[in-house]
Amino acid sequence: MDLETSLKEETEKWLFKVKEEVASVRLLDQKRKDILTNINAYVKDSEYFLAKNDLIRAFEAVIWAWAILENSREFGALG
């Protein structure tokens, strides 16, 4: 498998995972809605870059989405 194919597959895998996780997130209060807004913005950015075949930016955006989600859960901002 070449690098381009591998990067595209990894990006698609993480997009699927982050969307699945975001669908199950509970907001602990409305003040934290901005966190989900940011996560969803990175997901949309990743999808946009993926459609443009800009695989590095697509992967970077989805990893940011995942990092924000994980850190927010770890620090108790999301349930």
C-alpha positions, -999 to +999 in steps of 0.1 A: +000+000+000+014+034-009+016+063+015-013+082-002-037+053+001-026+047+037-031+083+047-065+084+031-076+052+049-063+064+082-081+097+078-114+080+069-110+056+098-106+085+123-134+105+107-157+076+113-145+071+149-148+108+158-183+111+143-194+080+161-181+094+194-195+129+189-229+113+184-228+098+218-215+129+237-235+144+265-232+181+272-228+186+309-241+221+305-248+245+276-216+265+283-196+236+269-215+236+236-186+256+221-164+225+225-187+204+203-189+233+178-151+233+175-149+195+172-175+196+144-157+224+126-125+203+125-146+173+112-160+194+084-126+208+076-112+172+074-140+162+051-134+193+029-097+186+026-103+149+020-127+158-009-099+180-023-074+152-019-054+173+005-046+144+027-022+159+051-045+187+061-075+163+062-056+140+086-044+169+107-079+183+111-094+149+121-066+144+147-073+178+161-110+169+164-101+137+182-077+154+205-102+180+216-128+153+222-105+131+242-091+160+263-125+174+269-137+140+282-105+136+303-110+170+320-147+164+326-160+190+301-179+164+281-198+133+292 
